[in-house]
Amino acid sequence: MSSSFAAGIALVVAALCLVIAVVLRRRAGLSGTVVASDGPVARRARVIRSAREGISGKPDYLIEEHDHIVPVELKPTRRSQTPWLRDVVQLAAYCLLLEETEPRFGGYGYLRYADRTFRIDFTDSLKAELRTTVAALRADLSASDVEANHADPRRCARCALRQSCGRAIGAAQ
């Protein structure tokens, strides 16, 4: 492959990424520039780690908006009038990571559902909710008496332990 052909391919890919970024941003109702993504839209997002909190994560997008860096979490199939708590807590984790590692963190993030975008402010009460959730998850990881939840067929169907679980929903009993 010639170097001019490779350069042409790279230029086409860069142009496509730019178009996709603009379309996604407009569709989501977001302003600003995508500076990192967990997909092919911009510079690949890196895993952000917090030594202080002992958590890590990679938001779907980081956008630069009004000289601030803001995380965006996409839930493209979810429809709701209000954001789900578990999604807010996930976004809060990204906010906490950015607060610790990014001097230009904007103090908020966006949660994008199929039909609407929620701006979630990273308040002290949300930070406390996140820390409570992280503590509960850590306690569950070391507990020996945590019951499996078999009430949700969709989650059960995607469970990594489904094949070996005698209580899987829809499995031969």
N, C-alpha and C positions, 0 to 999 in steps of 0.2 A: 504494500500500500504506500503510495507516495505521500510525502509530507503535506502537499497542498490538498490532497484528497482528505487526509485526516483532519487538517485544519478546517476544511469545509464542513465535514461531519460535525466537528466540535462547535462550529458556529451555528449550524442548524439546531443542534441539541440545546445550545444556550438560548437561542431564540424561542424554541418550543417551551423551555422551562419558564422563560419570562412571560410568555402568553398564558401558560397554565397558572402561574402565580397571580397574574392580574385577574384572570377569570375567577379563580377561587376566592380571591380577596373581595372582589365585587359581589360575587354570589353570597358570600358570608356577611356582607355589609360591614367589612372592616376597612379602615383606612390604614395608611402606613405602608411600609415596604417589608416583604418577607426577607429576613436575613438568615434564617436557618429553617430546615424542615426535616421531618422524619421520613420524607419521601424524595422524589426527584425534582422538586420544585426550586430549590435554592441550595445553598451550601448545606451539606449534610449536618444535621444537628448532632451534637456530641452528648454523651451521657453526662449529666451534671451531678456532681456528688457533694454531699455535705458531711464533712468529718464531724462537725459539732452535733448534728442531728442523727447521723448514721443512716441516711436515706439517699437514694439516687433516683434519677429519672430522666426521660427525654420527652419534652413536649412535642406535639405534632408540628407546631410552628413557633418560631420566635419572630415577632414583627417589631420593627422600629416605628414608633408612632410619637410624634411631637418630641423628638430627642430622647425618648424612653424605649427600653426593651420590654416587651410584653409577651407572655406565653399565650398560646391559643391551643385549646383542646377540642378536637372534633369528635362528635358523636353523630355521624351523618344519617343514621337510620332512626334516631330517637326523635320523638315528637312529644312536646310537653309545654304547657303554659308556664311552668316554673321549673327551674333546674333541679335535677335530682341531687340529693345530698352526697351520694357517693361520687358523683361527677364533680361537684364543688370541692370536695375534699381532695380528689385527685389533682384538680387545678391548683388548689391551695399548696399542695406539695411542690408543684413546679414554681409557684410564687416564692415559697420559702427557699428553695434552691437558688433562685435568681437573686433574692434579697441578700443571700450570703455571698454569691459569686459575681454578681453583675452590678457595678456601681450605678448604671443607668436604669435599673429596674424601676418600672413605673408605679408600683404599688397596687396593681390590679392585673387581671387577665381576662381572657374571653373564652366562653364555653359556647361552642357552635353546635346547635341541633339542626335537624333537617329543615326546619321552617323558621328558625329564629336564632339570634345571637344574644347571649347574656353577658353583660360586663359584670365581673365579680371583683369587688374591692377586697384587698387582702388586709382585713381588719385584725385587731388584736383578738377579737372573739373567734374569728375564723382560724387564726393561728392556734388558739387554744383548742379548738375542735380538732384540728389536724393533729396536734400533739397527743390529745386524748385517744384518737383513733390509732395512731402509731403505737402508743403504749399498749392498747388493747390487742393489736395484732401481734406485738412481740410476746405478750402474755399467752396468747393462743398458740404461738409457735412452740412454746416450751411446756404447754399443758398436755397432760396425758388423757384428759377426759373430755375433749372437744367432740361433740356429736357432728357427724356429717349431715348436711342439709340435703334431703332428697325431695323437697317440696316443689322445686322448679324444674320442670322437664327440659327446658332449653339449656339450663346450666348443666344439668345432669348429662345431657347428650354430648356436651363438649368437654366433659371431665376427663382428665388424663388417666384416672383410675377406673373408668367405666368398665373396662373388660374384666378387671379382677374383683369388682364390687358385686357382692351377692344381692345388694339392695337397689341396684340401678333401676331407675324408672324405665319400664318397657323391656327389661331383661327377663329372660326365662328364670323363673323362681324355682 
